[in-house]
Amino acid sequence: VQQVYPTQLSVFDLIAKCESNNVANAKNKNSTASGRYQFLDGSWEHYGRQLWGANIKNHSKLDYNDSTILAAYAYGKDGEQPWLESKFCWSS
């Protein structure tokens, strides 16, 4: 059986590396941005309520899985738009 290994990082990997150095509990001291994908509080609420509804209270920007799931959801809804400010850093 031949193993296949990806040779290119996904856009999510690149965004997380750029935004937080892939650190789940990273916090920006100059804004409300935090987590792997540096969601602002408003963006977290916006996308989180769409995805989880009232259960958003059971999810955290600082949780690796929660932030990854919400980043994938946000990307599916709005593409690169939530991370345009940092595109210079993660775009190839």
N, C-alpha and C positions, 0 to 999 in steps of 0.2 A: 504494500500500500504506500503510495507516494504522498508525502505531506506537502501541503500548499501553504506558504507563508506570505502574508501581505507584505508588499514592498513599499506601500505608501500609507501614511497615517491618515485616518479619517478627518474630516473637517472638525468633528467634535474633539478629537485628540488635539488638533492644532489650536483650536480656540481655548480649550482648557489649559494647555501649556502656556499660551500667551497671557491669558487672563489671570491665572493664579499659580503658574508653575505646577499645575495639576494637584494643588493642595486643597483638599475638601473644606477645611475650615479657615481658608484665607479670608481676611477682611481688609477692605480698603479704608484707610484712616480718614480719607477726604470725602467719602460719600457713604451711602447705604449699601454699596455693592459688597457682596460676600459670596463665598462658596467657590467651587471649581470654575463655574462659568460667570462669576461676578454679577449675578442678578441684582439689580436695584430692587428695593422693597416694592416699588410700584409695578415693576415687570413681573416679579415673583407672584404678587397678588393677582395681576391681570391673567397671566397664563395659568397659574395654579388654580384659580377659581374656575377657569374654563375646564381644566382637566380633572380636578378632584372635587370641585364644588365646596360644600361646607367641610369636607374632610381635609381641606388644606391645612387646618390646624394640626393635623397628624403628620405633617411633612415639614422638612427643614431645608433651608438653603445650604446649610453646612453638612448635610448628609450626602455622601458620595452618590448613592443610588438615586435619591430624590432629585438632586440637581441634574444628574445625567438624564433621567427620565423627562424632566421638565425641559431641559435643553433640546432634547429630541422632539418633544411636542412643539416647542416654540419654533424650532427650525422647520418643522412640517407645516406650521401655520404661516410663518412669515419669512422663511428662508434666512438669509444672513442679516436681515434688518436689526435684530436685537444686539448684534455685535459689530455694527458698522464702524463705531468709534475706534475699534482696535483692529480693523481689517488689515491695516498696514503691517501688523505684527504676525498675523496668522495666514494671510493669503499668499499663495505661491505665485 
